[in-house]
């Protein structure tokens, strides 16, 4: 299932498209040519399937519709290449984070709530204060991946509030309320691969890890891979030309995400692009974590404060139990992967 937010929507925030192939490829095989006939067929398919049934778009957009075109066709034509058949028009960069069923249920509940709110109050998109990445970010926040962002309305005052949140983020080492798709991509990679899971004390001091461990899972773990879904090959694309990379907010020296984005999208290492390598690496990482485990008494001495002692005692047991369980699951996955590969 693919979920897409579109600024033209009026009574919903997002639309769901069934199937990865339809969402990314629009049913187009790599060796096929994207021409007017295939493009038109993809539009007919979306109309017939009813993916956009009941969705209204902004009046300013609908006024552009010709008198002879059906409203559902008009909406689909404004959505193709954005909400489905994404690779007709653009390259999509994907960061994967495996979740528990409970975490996924919280994502779904948040998304359903966003659409229910739009049904009654409408959806007001804004490039800076409430765009598509705010929806995705806060859906993942509902699962505990990270802290939520404030999605504000349009206007100079709200943009100024977002600018203030950037300054606060730099000072307090927290997230700002600005949100952009490329930044979400990098941050989700970091959540899936770079959070401290190598000893209990470091994990306890990271409030994102602490939160998910209390829920029985960790974002940093096997399967947190990067995938690129490229725009249809230019030699077979009669409808769209490749564009530029999406905008990424970065602060050199203080909060530099540009190099990470470049690495992930141009030359991603095998550890995040190949499942077998990823599983093997996490197996070694879990083994090292368990081998280097300090006693609870030693950890408490390093904690250096009685205020969090009871919380840490509980966290310590949960953390190492989860690491041991993840090691068992990773061993099983490696065995199954080897069986399937052979």
Rosetta blueprint (number, residue, H / E / L):
1 X L
2 X E
3 X E
4 X E
5 X E
6 X L
7 X L
8 X L
9 X E
10 X L
11 X L
12 X L
13 X L
14 X E
15 X E
16 X E
17 X E
18 X L
19 X L
20 X H
21 X H
22 X H
23 X H
24 X H
25 X H
26 X L
27 X L
28 X L
29 X L
30 X L
31 X L
32 X L
33 X L
34 X E
35 X L
36 X H
37 X H
38 X H
39 X H
40 X H
41 X H
42 X H
43 X H
44 X H
45 X H
46 X H
47 X H
48 X H
49 X H
50 X L
51 X L
52 X L
53 X L
54 X L
55 X L
56 X L
57 X E
58 X L
59 X H
60 X H
61 X H
62 X H
63 X L
64 X L
65 X L
66 X L
67 X L
68 X L
69 X L
70 X L
71 X H
72 X H
73 X H
74 X H
75 X H
76 X H
77 X H
78 X L
79 X L
80 X E
81 X L
82 X L
83 X L
84 X E
85 X L
86 X H
87 X H
88 X H
89 X L
90 X L
91 X L
92 X E
93 X E
94 X E
95 X E
96 X L
97 X L
98 X L
99 X L
100 X L
101 X H
102 X H
103 X H
104 X H
105 X H
106 X H
107 X H
108 X H
109 X H
110 X H
111 X H
112 X H
113 X H
114 X H
115 X H
116 X H
117 X H
118 X H
119 X H
120 X H
121 X H
122 X L
123 X L
124 X L
125 X L
126 X E
127 X L
128 X L
129 X L
130 X E
131 X L
132 X H
133 X H
134 X H
135 X H
136 X H
137 X H
138 X H
139 X H
140 X H
141 X H
142 X H
143 X L
144 X L
145 X L
146 X L
147 X L
148 X L
149 X L
150 X L
151 X L
152 X L
153 X L
154 X L
155 X L
156 X H
157 X H
158 X H
159 X H
160 X H
161 X H
162 X H
163 X H
164 X H
165 X H
166 X H
167 X H
168 X H
169 X H
170 X H
171 X H
172 X H
173 X L
174 X L
175 X L
176 X L
177 X L
178 X L
179 X L
180 X L
181 X H
182 X H
183 X H
184 X H
185 X H
186 X H
187 X H
188 X H
189 X H
190 X H
191 X H
192 X H
193 X H
194 X L
195 X L
196 X L
197 X L
198 X L
199 X L
200 X H
201 X H
202 X H
203 X H
204 X H
205 X L
206 X L
207 X H
208 X H
209 X H
210 X H
211 X H
212 X H
213 X H
214 X H
215 X L
216 X L
217 X L
218 X L
219 X L
220 X L
221 X L
222 X L
223 X L
224 X L
225 X L
226 X E
227 X E
228 X E
229 X E
230 X L
231 X L
232 X L
233 X L
234 X H
235 X H
236 X H
237 X E
238 X L
239 X L
240 X L
241 X L
242 X L
243 X L
244 X L
245 X L
246 X L
247 X L
248 X L
249 X L
250 X L
251 X E
252 X L
253 X L
254 X L
255 X E
256 X L
257 X L
258 X H
259 X H
260 X H
261 X H
262 X H
263 X H
264 X H
265 X H
266 X H
267 X L
268 X L
269 X L
270 X H
271 X H
272 X H
273 X H
274 X L
275 X H
276 X H
277 X H
278 X H
279 X H
280 X H
281 X H
282 X H
283 X H
284 X H
285 X H
286 X H
287 X H
288 X H
289 X H
290 X H
291 X H
292 X L
293 X L
294 X L
295 X L
296 X H
297 X H
298 X H
299 X H
300 X H
301 X H
302 X H
303 X H
304 X L
305 X L
306 X L
307 X L
308 X L
309 X H
310 X H
311 X H
312 X H
313 X H
314 X H
315 X H
316 X H
317 X H
318 X H
319 X H
320 X H
321 X H
322 X H
323 X H
324 X H
325 X H
326 X H
327 X H
328 X H
329 X H
330 X H
331 X H
332 X H
333 X H
334 X H
335 X H
336 X H
337 X H
338 X H
339 X H
340 X H
341 X H
342 X L
